[in-house]
């Protein structure tokens, strides 16, 4: 059974903290295993990747077979039906349009001292995108990772997607095609992350790696960070639904289960001002679970991590939401905009009863790669900015250097860095002068 809490109860805070701090990720220590995999790939390249793929994905490959050929991609894409193709194309179009608006502008100006200052944006040269392919394959993740990279101007896009037993999802390859991906490799796990970070004889290294994965992929991303950039370390998915008493309990139940069916470690939380609504939604969830294709997964998630909280008012709901900092936040209330203004920590907010989070996973436009495990307190979802770098620019005239240079000389002396100060003094014609003590 899920946890039921009421903010009016004397022991509410203790129960809320238990829910907030519960560890939902796999507790097994995978770091040593991942370190060994990364070291093996660095040392032996393609050979290690092929052996690890045979061990973990039951797929025997040669270095020549790591990458999908153009003919293989075309053959698989041809299997996609018209309706699926149209849906994926619509999603790609909307995601591209949304992320195009995120592109920042270069800037430059001249300050009162005559110095030209500014910045410019440029894309990373190569990005590696990890696409899960174990329990399920996600073409939507291809779109959400690759399209922002392309909009940002990344020259080379690489996708690694495991194909356990050689099973390929044609929609994943079509999504890669629609997104403008250059290279698709049929490998996964920590070995794929290592290959993208360090390169092999077949796979050239990239500059940044993005995309979700299991505990081994997450650990590998942590360990290669610094060699390459990464987007974030994604944990199990989560949704928080805030609802007043005027909502449809069945709709809310489906929203909660849409997260629960991701995996057994996912978390679905309902906060409502109406005790009757709390009971009605919980009953609907229990009614629906046995009808789901992934009933075992959704049932375990709801049983172990599902939470229903009754609060005094929506202001209290917003305060609790900010402490949870959910990945997905649905505001199913009469005035969602007013409530959203109070909810400052969330990966993505879905406003109103007709905006289910599931639409955001596919076609609304904003990115579905979002911060989990309360990291929305300090981080954002994936965007074009994740594939861009900002470079500052400065140009000083002789007059500008004369105006601000002496302060630089003084500060260099205070830090004991003689050459710093002298590089300015030489241009000012006062190289032999010492700053006044």
Buried (B, 14 or more C-beta within 10 A) or exposed (E): EBBBBBBEEEEBEEBBEEBEEEEBBBEEEBBEBBBEBBBBBBEBBBBBBBBBBEEBBEBEBEBEBBBBEEEBBEBBBEEBEEEBBEBBEEBBBBBBEBBEEBBEEEEEEEEEEBBBBBBBBEBBEBBBBBBBBBEEBBBBBBBBBBBBBBBBBBEBBBBBBBBBEEEBBBBBBBBBBBBBBEBBBBBBBBBBBBBBBBBBEBBBBBBBBBBBBBBBBBBBBBBBEEBBBBBBBBBBBBBBBBBBBEBBBBBBBBBBBBBBBBBBBBBBBBBBBBEEBBBBBBEBBBEBBEEBEBBEBBBBBBEBBBBBBBBEEBEBBBBBBBEBBBBBBBBBBEEBEEBBEBBEBBBBBBBBBEBBBBEBBBBBBBBBBBBBBBBBEEEBBBBBBBBBBEEEEEEBEEEBBBBBBBEBBEBBBEEEEEEBBBBBBEBBEBEEEEEEE
